[in-house]
Amino acid sequence: MTTKNLHSVIDQNSVGASWNGSPTVLLTSQNTGMPQTPNGTTIFAATNQSTLNNQGQVSLTSGGGAPTILNVPALTSQPTININNWQANNLSVTNISANNNTPILVQAVGPGIPGITPLPIVIGTPLLLALGQSAQTNALPQYMQLVIQVTGPTLGIISVIGGPADAAGNNGYVFAVNSTANTGPGTGLPAPAGYYATTTSNTYAYQFNWGSSLVFVSNLSPSTAQTVSVLLRAL
């Protein structure tokens, strides 16, 4: 009996060598690659689309670095999140799941990715974002509030990039509405890895004061989700 070498399929069976981060389904052993990432925060999301109880895995490689292996749980629509700054290197993504029946939806978002044209955000006006869509504007130099809402019962995942970077050079935040638990600041429970907060409500409001910095918002929801409404307003 032989054991599958998961690293042997990395960068093989490419389905896109010029990926711009748009939602893409990778079958087991398939690969896609972004030739150059931004020199700033990029948020990666992976959702296991198998209808069976098949644990998924994806490999992320960049430059000459060792692969980062992410587990993508089965039978959940909440994506696995990875927030990183690959410092303008390439990004290669491979589905290395053990079971062949494990398609994984992958997305990557960040300001400056070639081929992506964000919608304009008008401060004070709600904007609907479909799966994979992004939008941006500059904040006002005062406290602002971002309101994320899904009008139906489906899970909504919104990522936000902006403001000062942390010690790792990242300034990304990911929020989940219509989730299975209330986690993150003010709840007493830590948010899942990669997330800032999750809520069982269909609405979440986030306050910040980032000066006049760029606010970049993306819809990372699963493929079965409804559109997500985002509202940026001054306080």
C-alpha positions in Angstrom: 0.0 0.0 0.0 1.4 3.4 -0.9 0.8 6.7 0.8 -0.2 9.8 -1.2 2.6 12.4 -1.2 0.6 15.6 -0.9 3.6 17.8 -1.8 4.0 16.0 -5.1 1.0 17.7 -6.6 1.9 21.3 -5.7 2.1 23.5 -8.8 1.0 20.7 -11.1 -2.2 20.5 -13.2 -2.6 24.3 -13.4 -6.0 25.7 -14.4 -4.9 29.3 -14.4 -1.3 30.7 -14.4 -2.6 34.3 -14.4 -5.2 34.1 -11.6 -6.5 37.5 -10.4 -8.0 36.1 -7.2 -11.6 35.8 -8.6 -13.7 32.9 -7.2 -12.3 29.7 -8.7 -13.1 26.0 -8.0 -10.1 23.7 -7.8 -10.6 20.0 -8.0 -8.2 17.7 -6.1 -4.7 18.2 -7.4 -5.6 21.2 -9.5 -3.6 24.4 -9.1 -4.0 28.1 -9.9 -1.4 30.9 -9.5 -1.2 34.7 -9.2 2.0 36.0 -10.9 2.4 38.9 -8.5 0.6 39.7 -5.2 0.3 43.2 -3.8 3.0 44.5 -1.5 0.5 44.7 1.2 -2.3 42.7 2.8 -4.0 40.0 0.7 -6.9 37.9 2.2 -7.3 34.3 0.9 -10.5 32.3 1.4 -11.1 28.6 0.8 -14.5 26.8 1.0 -15.0 23.1 0.8 -17.8 22.4 -1.7 -17.9 18.6 -1.2 -21.3 17.2 -0.3 -19.6 14.3 1.4 -17.7 14.3 4.7 -14.3 14.9 3.0 -11.8 17.0 4.9 -10.1 19.4 2.4 -6.6 20.8 2.3 -5.0 23.5 0.2 -1.3 24.5 -0.2 -0.2 28.1 -0.5 3.3 28.7 -1.8 5.0 32.0 -2.6 8.5 32.8 -3.8 10.9 30.1 -2.6 9.1 29.7 0.8 7.9 26.4 2.1 4.2 25.5 1.6 1.6 26.7 4.0 -1.0 24.0 4.4 -4.6 25.0 5.3 -7.3 22.6 6.5 -10.7 23.3 4.8 -13.4 21.5 6.9 -16.1 19.5 5.3 -19.8 20.2 5.4 -19.5 23.9 6.4 -20.0 27.0 4.2 -17.8 29.2 6.4 -14.5 29.6 4.5 -11.0 29.0 5.9 -9.2 32.4 6.0 -5.6 33.3 5.6 -4.4 36.9 5.9 -0.9 37.6 4.7 1.5 40.0 3.0 3.3 38.0 0.3 5.4 41.2 -0.5 4.7 41.3 -4.2 5.8 37.7 -4.7 3.8 35.1 -6.7 1.1 33.0 -5.0 0.4 29.4 -6.0 -2.7 27.6 -4.7 -3.1 23.8 -5.0 -5.9 21.6 -3.8 -4.1 18.7 -2.0 -7.1 17.1 -0.5 -6.8 13.3 0.2 -10.2 12.4 -1.4 -10.7 13.1 -5.1 -14.2 14.2 -4.5 -13.3 17.4 -2.7 -13.7 20.6 -4.9 -12.6 23.7 -3.1 -13.7 27.3 -3.9 -10.7 29.7 -3.6 -10.6 33.5 -3.6 -7.9 36.1 -2.9 -8.6 39.8 -2.5 -6.5 42.9 -1.9 -6.1 46.4 -3.4 -3.8 46.5 -6.4 -4.4 43.0 -7.8 -4.2 43.4 -11.6 -7.4 42.8 -13.4 -9.7 43.7 -10.5 -11.7 47.0 -10.7 -13.4 47.7 -7.4 -16.8 49.4 -7.4 -16.9 52.9 -5.8 -18.3 53.2 -2.3 -20.4 56.4 -1.7 -20.3 57.3 1.9 -23.8 57.1 3.4 -25.2 55.0 0.6 -25.7 51.2 0.8 -24.0 49.1 -1.8 -24.8 45.5 -2.8 -21.8 43.2 -3.4 -22.2 39.9 -5.2 -19.9 36.9 -4.7 -16.3 38.0 -5.6 -17.1 41.7 -5.9 -15.0 44.4 -4.2 -15.5 48.1 -3.6 -13.4 50.9 -2.1 -13.2 54.5 -1.1 -11.2 56.8 1.2 -12.4 57.2 4.7 -13.1 60.6 6.2 -10.6 61.7 8.9 -13.0 60.9 11.7 -14.8 57.9 13.2 -16.6 55.8 10.6 -18.9 52.9 10.8 -19.1 50.0 8.3 -22.5 48.1 8.5 -22.6 44.6 6.9 -26.0 43.1 6.3 -27.5 40.1 4.6 -31.3 40.4 4.2 -31.9 36.6 3.9 -30.8 33.7 6.1 -27.6 32.8 4.3 -24.0 33.2 5.6 -22.3 36.4 4.6 -18.5 36.9 4.7 -17.0 40.3 4.2 -13.4 41.3 4.3 -12.0 44.8 4.9 -8.5 46.0 4.3 -7.4 49.4 5.6 -5.9 51.4 8.4 -2.6 50.9 10.2 -0.8 47.6 9.8 -0.1 45.2 12.7 3.4 43.9 13.6 3.2 41.3 10.8 2.5 44.1 8.2 -1.2 43.1 7.8 -4.3 45.3 8.1 -7.1 43.0 7.1 -10.3 42.1 8.9 -12.9 39.4 8.1 -16.5 39.4 9.4 -19.2 36.7 9.2 -22.9 37.4 9.6 -25.6 34.8 9.9 -22.9 32.6 11.4 -23.3 29.8 14.0 -21.8 31.7 17.0 -21.1 35.2 18.3 -17.3 35.5 18.6 -14.8 38.3 18.6 -14.5 41.6 20.6 -17.2 42.0 23.3 -18.4 38.4 23.2 -15.9 36.7 25.5 -15.1 34.1 22.8 -12.2 34.2 20.3 -13.1 34.5 16.7 -12.1 31.6 14.4 -8.6 31.8 12.9 -8.4 34.6 10.4 -11.7 36.2 11.5 -12.1 39.4 13.4 -15.7 38.7 14.5 -18.7 36.4 13.7 -22.3 37.0 14.6 -25.6 35.0 14.5 -27.3 38.2 13.5 -27.8 39.2 9.9 -26.1 42.6 10.6 -22.7 43.6 12.0 -21.4 47.1 12.6 -17.7 48.0 12.9 -16.4 51.3 14.1 -12.9 52.7 13.2 -10.9 55.9 12.8 -8.2 55.3 10.1 -7.8 58.9 9.1 -8.2 59.3 5.3 -6.9 55.9 4.4 -8.3 53.6 1.8 -11.1 51.2 2.8 -11.2 48.1 0.6 -14.2 45.8 1.0 -14.8 42.4 -0.6 -17.5 39.7 -0.6 -15.9 36.3 0.3 -19.2 34.5 0.9 -19.8 30.9 -0.3 -21.3 30.4 -3.7 -24.8 29.7 -2.2 -24.9 33.1 -0.4 -27.1 36.1 -1.3 -25.6 39.5 -2.0 -24.2 41.4 1.0 -25.1 45.0 1.7 -22.3 47.3 2.9 -22.8 50.8 4.2 -20.0 53.1 5.2 -21.1 56.2 7.1 -19.5 58.9 9.2 -20.2 59.1 12.9 
